[in-house]
Amino acid sequence: MKKLNSGVSVVLKKDLRIKQNADFRRVYRAGKAVPGKFLVLIYRENGVGITRFGFSISKKIGKAVVRNRVKRVLSEICRLHLFEVKEGYDIVFIGRRGVGEVSFRDLEKEFFKLIKKAGLYKKKRENGTET
């Protein structure tokens, strides 16, 4: 696990990741899909109270180096913006063709577009509290 000099973790924690095949299948089967240009977001309520993220990047995207880079970038985006996403969901991002050539900023914009379109974005009220 990577750490900054201050000892703060800079990776998405294991309990916030979807790793089990059964969990992925549950999201695919009963989830709702939101398509984007580079990613497809599939989400489903999990009843656990925490939001977990999973990443599915096909071999059509590129070789292992490219696929792993996409997963690392998406993981970092999820880690940075975890507190802007509503709790209690399993969210899977599926890479589409061209996702391997996209910059961090473009993937981050796509992330927000899909999260908002799915209704999973936490809106801030005027007094600073979240909805």
KAWOFEN-V742898 format. One record per residue. N is the residue number from 1. OMEGA is omega in radians with two decimals (999 if undefined). Layout:
[[N OMEGA] [N OMEGA]]
//
This chain:
[[1 3.13] [2 3.08] [3 3.01] [4 3.11] [5 -3.13] [6 3.13] [7 -3.14] [8 3.14] [9 3.13] [10 3.02] [11 3.09] [12 -3.07] [13 -3.09] [14 -3.12] [15 3.08] [16 3.14] [17 2.99] [18 -3.10] [19 -3.04] [20 3.12] [21 -3.13] [22 3.12] [23 3.09] [24 -3.13] [25 3.12] [26 3.13] [27 3.13] [28 -3.04] [29 -3.00] [30 -3.07] [31 3.09] [32 -3.08] [33 3.06] [34 -3.09] [35 3.05] [36 -3.10] [37 -3.08] [38 -3.07] [39 2.93] [40 3.11] [41 3.03] [42 -3.08] [43 -3.13] [44 3.04] [45 -3.09] [46 3.10] [47 -3.09] [48 -3.13] [49 3.04] [50 3.10] [51 3.13] [52 -3.10] [53 3.05] [54 -3.09] [55 3.13] [56 -3.09] [57 -3.06] [58 3.06] [59 3.08] [60 -3.11] [61 -3.13] [62 3.14] [63 -3.02] [64 -3.12] [65 -3.13] [66 -3.13] [67 3.14] [68 3.09] [69 3.13] [70 3.13] [71 3.11] [72 -3.13] [73 3.13] [74 3.10] [75 3.13] [76 3.10] [77 3.12] [78 3.14] [79 -3.11] [80 -3.02] [81 -3.11] [82 -3.06] [83 3.07] [84 -3.12] [85 3.13] [86 -3.14] [87 3.00] [88 -3.12] [89 2.89] [90 -3.08] [91 3.10] [92 3.05] [93 3.10] [94 -3.13] [95 3.06] [96 3.12] [97 3.13] [98 -3.10] [99 -3.13] [100 -3.11] [101 -3.04] [102 3.13] [103 3.09] [104 -3.09] [105 -3.14] [106 3.08] [107 3.11] [108 3.08] [109 3.12] [110 3.10] [111 -3.12] [112 3.13] [113 -3.11] [114 3.14] [115 3.12] [116 3.14] [117 3.14] [118 -3.12] [119 -3.11] [120 -3.11] [121 3.08] [122 3.10] [123 3.08] [124 3.05] [125 -3.13] [126 -3.12] [127 3.05] [128 3.13] [129 -3.11] [130 3.09] [131 999]]
//
